[in-house]
Amino acid sequence: MSNIQSMPIQFGMPTLIESPSLLRSLNLCAELGLDFVELNMNLPEYQIENIEASSASKMLAETGKYLSIHLDENLNVCDFNTAVAEAYINTVLKTIEFAKNVNAPIINMHMSDGVYFTLPGKKVYLFERYMERYLDRLRFYRDACDKAIGESDIAICIENCGEYRSFQKQGINELLESKHFALTYDIGHDFYTGNSNELFILERFDKLKHMHIHDVAGNNLHLPLGDGDVDILGKLRLAQKTGCRCVLEAKTIEGLKKSVDYLDEIIRYMDEHADAELSTVEDI
């Protein structure tokens, strides 16, 4: 048994350009001893109208794996064009139905920056300028998702990409009023922005359910674990404390394999030093 399989954290892999078909991804997931694949809905084959829950469920049963789902990164449920916003919301609602049918526990989403005007010396973000409209649209989206999820345990997890802006933090707080919304902590993106979101996320510790784990060196993101400067050990302790699922967000098969090997080593270290680390974990 690999050290990954002995860890009380479930680890997954992203959808890779090298392995775009679901079956190939699930087989690679099984080969590496991982637990799930995060389906990327930016790809044409994973648009909600192009993937059938019945065939996906059959492949999941055959491989013993499960899915999480990454929504389209262009998602903007607060677009001022109502028809555009409704199209995005309807896509999420259909994705929730798909997630129910395949027992996917996590749906990952980004917070849109929206449009900004560049003025002399500053940028004016329209979501901030029209804050009440922005927050009203987020509440409408939240309530629609609540109704669609119902009694299911699905969590829609909000991922940090860049540094959260003040209006986004207010919007996230509105979404987190629902038990169906939670947080994804992308440790690589946060490291790249000087850990700008760490305090905001840790202050909402009980809402942290998902992590994207990759290394960073300089301007290079999504490196294999161990190839950069991120405190992977510390973040794994946080994941262990919160019970987060973790996606190893390397972008190539080679990088993913290297990340799994590194993870095996670091989990072995954690097992060997469990007693010494206990107090550190309690302090997170």
RONUDREN-384071 format. One record per residue (C-alpha): residue number from 1; chain; z, x, y. Coordinates in steps of 0.001 Angstrom, whole numbers, plus 500000, padded with zeros to 6 digits. Last residue first. Example, Ala and Ser with C-alpha at 12.3 -4.5 7.8 and 13.67 -1.06 7.14 Angstrom:
2
<2; "A"; <507140; 513670; 498940>>
<1; "A"; <507800; 512300; 495500>>
//
This chain:
284
<284; "A"; <512900; 496375; 525811>>
<283; "A"; <516503; 497594; 525438>>
<282; "A"; <516920; 496269; 521894>>
<281; "A"; <513937; 498330; 520778>>
<280; "A"; <515508; 501491; 522173>>
<279; "A"; <518772; 500771; 520375>>
<278; "A"; <516962; 500377; 517069>>
<277; "A"; <514951; 503566; 517412>>
<276; "A"; <517415; 505899; 515693>>
<275; "A"; <517820; 503499; 512793>>
<274; "A"; <514087; 502992; 512303>>
<273; "A"; <513200; 506678; 512431>>
<272; "A"; <511399; 507001; 509081>>
<271; "A"; <509849; 503540; 509347>>
<270; "A"; <508665; 504229; 512894>>
<269; "A"; <507114; 507536; 511812>>
<268; "A"; <505302; 505836; 508946>>
<267; "A"; <504121; 503232; 511438>>
<266; "A"; <502744; 506029; 513629>>
<265; "A"; <500845; 507595; 510770>>
<264; "A"; <499315; 504359; 509520>>
<263; "A"; <498367; 503473; 513086>>
<262; "A"; <496491; 506743; 513417>>
<261; "A"; <494491; 505986; 510278>>
<260; "A"; <493806; 502432; 511489>>
<259; "A"; <492688; 503735; 514886>>
<258; "A"; <490299; 506222; 513255>>
<257; "A"; <488795; 503411; 511198>>
<256; "A"; <488355; 501325; 514343>>
<255; "A"; <486739; 504202; 516199>>
<254; "A"; <484251; 504774; 513385>>
<253; "A"; <483464; 501066; 513193>>
<252; "A"; <482914; 500976; 516939>>
<251; "A"; <484538; 499125; 519859>>
<250; "A"; <488201; 500021; 519400>>
<249; "A"; <490384; 497034; 520254>>
<248; "A"; <492977; 497159; 517510>>
<247; "A"; <494029; 493523; 517925>>
<246; "A"; <497790; 492967; 517676>>
<245; "A"; <499689; 489813; 516715>>
<244; "A"; <502940; 489734; 518619>>
<243; "A"; <506312; 489376; 516896>>
<242; "A"; <508148; 489985; 520171>>
<241; "A"; <510271; 492970; 519088>>
<240; "A"; <507595; 494399; 516812>>
<239; "A"; <505018; 494119; 519567>>
<238; "A"; <507387; 495895; 521971>>
<237; "A"; <507976; 498658; 519418>>
<236; "A"; <504211; 498871; 519032>>
<235; "A"; <503940; 499326; 522788>>
<234; "A"; <506375; 502225; 522735>>
<233; "A"; <504527; 503939; 519894>>
<232; "A"; <501146; 503500; 521589>>
<231; "A"; <502293; 505167; 524800>>
<230; "A"; <498785; 505356; 526283>>
<229; "A"; <497385; 508833; 526964>>
<228; "A"; <494162; 509000; 525002>>
<227; "A"; <492564; 509747; 521632>>
<226; "A"; <495546; 508640; 519532>>
<225; "A"; <494338; 505078; 519070>>
<224; "A"; <490556; 504922; 519300>>
<223; "A"; <489223; 504669; 522866>>
<222; "A"; <488735; 501274; 524454>>
<221; "A"; <488826; 502694; 527984>>
<220; "A"; <487427; 505921; 529406>>
<219; "A"; <488112; 506374; 533131>>
<218; "A"; <490828; 508959; 532535>>
<217; "A"; <491855; 508745; 528897>>
<216; "A"; <492692; 505285; 527529>>
<215; "A"; <493779; 504049; 524108>>
<214; "A"; <493419; 500601; 522633>>
<213; "A"; <495737; 497749; 521693>>
<212; "A"; <495098; 494138; 522612>>
<211; "A"; <498325; 492184; 522266>>
<210; "A"; <499254; 488586; 521474>>
<209; "A"; <502334; 486351; 521662>>
<208; "A"; <504152; 487184; 524909>>
<207; "A"; <505646; 483972; 526309>>
<206; "A"; <509275; 484885; 525573>>
<205; "A"; <508857; 488138; 527493>>
<204; "A"; <507852; 486414; 530723>>
<203; "A"; <509552; 489096; 532838>>
<202; "A"; <507805; 491542; 530508>>
<201; "A"; <504400; 490249; 531626>>
<200; "A"; <505033; 490478; 535378>>
<199; "A"; <506694; 493882; 534919>>
<198; "A"; <503753; 495279; 532947>>
<197; "A"; <501009; 493971; 535214>>
<196; "A"; <500431; 497053; 537389>>
<195; "A"; <500867; 499520; 534534>>
<194; "A"; <498868; 502012; 536613>>
<193; "A"; <495640; 499998; 536479>>
<192; "A"; <494282; 501970; 533504>>
<191; "A"; <497589; 501558; 531663>>
<190; "A"; <497286; 497782; 532079>>
<189; "A"; <493738; 497800; 530745>>
<188; "A"; <494864; 499795; 527725>>
<187; "A"; <497976; 497703; 527032>>
<186; "A"; <496142; 494384; 526961>>
<185; "A"; <499126; 492031; 526860>>
<184; "A"; <498105; 488518; 525834>>
<183; "A"; <500281; 485760; 527245>>
<182; "A"; <501146; 482161; 526331>>
<181; "A"; <499917; 478609; 526792>>
<180; "A"; <500598; 475767; 524340>>
<179; "A"; <504196; 475271; 525459>>
<178; "A"; <502856; 474268; 528845>>
<177; "A"; <504555; 475466; 532045>>
<176; "A"; <502771; 478715; 531234>>
<175; "A"; <499611; 477333; 532829>>
<174; "A"; <501308; 476876; 536201>>
<173; "A"; <502834; 480366; 536001>>
<172; "A"; <499378; 481735; 535241>>
<171; "A"; <498007; 480095; 538373>>
<170; "A"; <500728; 481582; 540549>>
<169; "A"; <500013; 484996; 539057>>
<168; "A"; <496301; 484459; 539636>>
<167; "A"; <496916; 483633; 543299>>
<166; "A"; <498886; 486860; 543714>>
<165; "A"; <496196; 489029; 542166>>
<164; "A"; <496610; 490363; 538646>>
<163; "A"; <495615; 493997; 538265>>
<162; "A"; <492586; 494239; 536006>>
<161; "A"; <492090; 492754; 532559>>
<160; "A"; <495284; 490853; 531730>>
<159; "A"; <494870; 488337; 528911>>
<158; "A"; <496009; 484700; 528928>>
<157; "A"; <496878; 483386; 525464>>
<156; "A"; <495965; 479854; 524403>>
<155; "A"; <498415; 479193; 521584>>
<154; "A"; <497565; 476978; 518604>>
<153; "A"; <500614; 475522; 516837>>
<152; "A"; <499043; 472068; 516457>>
<151; "A"; <500978; 468997; 517589>>
<150; "A"; <498462; 468095; 520285>>
<149; "A"; <495953; 470856; 520886>>
<148; "A"; <493472; 468552; 522629>>
<147; "A"; <496097; 466865; 524817>>
<146; "A"; <497630; 470168; 525845>>
<145; "A"; <494163; 471581; 526553>>
<144; "A"; <493362; 468692; 528920>>
<143; "A"; <496751; 469152; 530607>>
<142; "A"; <496164; 472849; 531180>>
<141; "A"; <492644; 472299; 532539>>
<140; "A"; <493866; 469647; 535003>>
<139; "A"; <496726; 471935; 535996>>
<138; "A"; <494276; 474773; 536537>>
<137; "A"; <492066; 472541; 538681>>
<136; "A"; <495040; 471522; 540813>>
<135; "A"; <496031; 475167; 541219>>
<134; "A"; <492610; 476112; 542580>>
<133; "A"; <492436; 473091; 544872>>
<132; "A"; <495879; 473968; 546206>>
<131; "A"; <494919; 477609; 546700>>
<130; "A"; <491723; 477168; 548682>>
<129; "A"; <491909; 480542; 550449>>
<128; "A"; <493465; 482109; 547348>>
<127; "A"; <490740; 480768; 545065>>
<126; "A"; <488228; 481816; 547713>>
<125; "A"; <489257; 485446; 547552>>
<124; "A"; <489086; 487106; 550964>>
<123; "A"; <488309; 490801; 550750>>
<122; "A"; <489498; 493234; 553404>>
<121; "A"; <488684; 495840; 556030>>
<120; "A"; <485820; 494068; 557747>>
<119; "A"; <485248; 490938; 555663>>
<118; "A"; <483959; 490769; 552082>>
<117; "A"; <483999; 487183; 550872>>
<116; "A"; <485319; 486617; 547353>>
<115; "A"; <484133; 484547; 544404>>
<114; "A"; <486291; 483781; 541380>>
<113; "A"; <488764; 486290; 540008>>
<112; "A"; <488626; 484506; 536629>>
<111; "A"; <491671; 484591; 534391>>
<110; "A"; <490683; 485774; 530915>>
<109; "A"; <491192; 483857; 527663>>
<108; "A"; <492384; 484391; 524082>>
<107; "A"; <492647; 481541; 521576>>
<106; "A"; <495299; 482247; 518933>>
<105; "A"; <496397; 480435; 515759>>
<104; "A"; <492994; 480021; 514047>>
<103; "A"; <493471; 477436; 511294>>
<102; "A"; <489707; 477034; 510640>>
<101; "A"; <489531; 473339; 511592>>
<100; "A"; <492144; 473613; 514333>>
<99; "A"; <490340; 476549; 515893>>
<98; "A"; <487077; 474581; 515868>>
<97; "A"; <488764; 471701; 517689>>
<96; "A"; <490246; 474141; 520191>>
<95; "A"; <486795; 475646; 520680>>
<94; "A"; <485404; 472206; 521475>>
<93; "A"; <488109; 471812; 524135>>
<92; "A"; <487343; 475274; 525510>>
<91; "A"; <483629; 474477; 525788>>
<90; "A"; <484484; 471180; 527477>>
<89; "A"; <486524; 473103; 530048>>
<88; "A"; <483639; 475464; 530742>>
<87; "A"; <481171; 472587; 531167>>
<86; "A"; <483681; 470765; 533363>>
<85; "A"; <483937; 473754; 535694>>
<84; "A"; <480147; 473967; 536015>>
<83; "A"; <479832; 470236; 536733>>
<82; "A"; <482649; 470426; 539275>>
<81; "A"; <481025; 473211; 541281>>
<80; "A"; <484140; 474693; 542859>>
<79; "A"; <484668; 476719; 539683>>
<78; "A"; <488235; 476321; 538474>>
<77; "A"; <487545; 476414; 534727>>
<76; "A"; <485840; 479774; 535109>>
<75; "A"; <485073; 481340; 531729>>
<74; "A"; <482766; 484326; 532232>>
<73; "A"; <484723; 486292; 529606>>
<72; "A"; <483660; 483782; 526935>>
<71; "A"; <486701; 482888; 524847>>
<70; "A"; <488199; 485313; 522336>>
<69; "A"; <489158; 483553; 519105>>
<68; "A"; <491673; 484522; 516420>>
<67; "A"; <490508; 484333; 512867>>
<66; "A"; <491934; 484509; 509353>>
<65; "A"; <491649; 486705; 506266>>
<64; "A"; <491916; 486041; 502527>>
<63; "A"; <488319; 487166; 501962>>
<62; "A"; <487043; 484141; 500021>>
<61; "A"; <489192; 481662; 501954>>
<60; "A"; <487991; 483039; 505280>>
<59; "A"; <484384; 482871; 504128>>
<58; "A"; <484802; 479223; 503109>>
<57; "A"; <486529; 478393; 506378>>
<56; "A"; <483622; 479878; 508341>>
<55; "A"; <481146; 477753; 506368>>
<54; "A"; <483148; 474587; 507052>>
<53; "A"; <483875; 475418; 510705>>
<52; "A"; <480217; 475786; 511537>>
<51; "A"; <479113; 478325; 514126>>
<50; "A"; <476144; 477931; 516435>>
<49; "A"; <477270; 475051; 518670>>
<48; "A"; <480501; 476892; 519568>>
<47; "A"; <478658; 480001; 520605>>
<46; "A"; <479512; 482632; 518025>>
<45; "A"; <475985; 483745; 517136>>
<44; "A"; <475139; 484128; 520825>>
<43; "A"; <477931; 486659; 521472>>
<42; "A"; <480359; 486044; 524349>>
<41; "A"; <482413; 483957; 521949>>
<40; "A"; <484031; 487009; 520389>>
<39; "A"; <485813; 486161; 517140>>
<38; "A"; <489004; 488182; 516766>>
<37; "A"; <489113; 489160; 513099>>
<36; "A"; <492296; 488952; 511053>>
<35; "A"; <494764; 490672; 508728>>
<34; "A"; <493803; 494326; 508502>>
<33; "A"; <493696; 496416; 505317>>
<32; "A"; <490661; 498407; 506442>>
<31; "A"; <488423; 497080; 503668>>
<30; "A"; <489620; 493520; 504305>>
<29; "A"; <488670; 493694; 507996>>
<28; "A"; <485356; 495277; 507039>>
<27; "A"; <484696; 492340; 504714>>
<26; "A"; <485683; 489891; 507445>>
<25; "A"; <483348; 491537; 509941>>
<24; "A"; <480462; 491561; 507472>>
<23; "A"; <481074; 487883; 506722>>
<22; "A"; <481233; 486960; 510401>>
<21; "A"; <478010; 488691; 511308>>
<20; "A"; <478138; 491085; 514278>>
<19; "A"; <478978; 494353; 512528>>
<18; "A"; <477674; 497166; 514711>>
<17; "A"; <478250; 495105; 517884>>
<16; "A"; <481851; 494720; 516754>>
<15; "A"; <483980; 491556; 516793>>
<14; "A"; <487523; 492719; 517406>>
<13; "A"; <489968; 493840; 514721>>
<12; "A"; <493319; 492468; 513623>>
<11; "A"; <496885; 493508; 512976>>
<10; "A"; <499772; 491287; 511888>>
<9; "A"; <503165; 492774; 512672>>
<8; "A"; <506039; 493065; 510196>>
<7; "A"; <504646; 496458; 509092>>
<6; "A"; <504329; 497076; 505333>>
<5; "A"; <500588; 496300; 505319>>
<4; "A"; <499977; 498800; 508093>>
<3; "A"; <501815; 501508; 506134>>
<2; "A"; <499134; 501309; 503472>>
<1; "A"; <500000; 500000; 500000>>
//
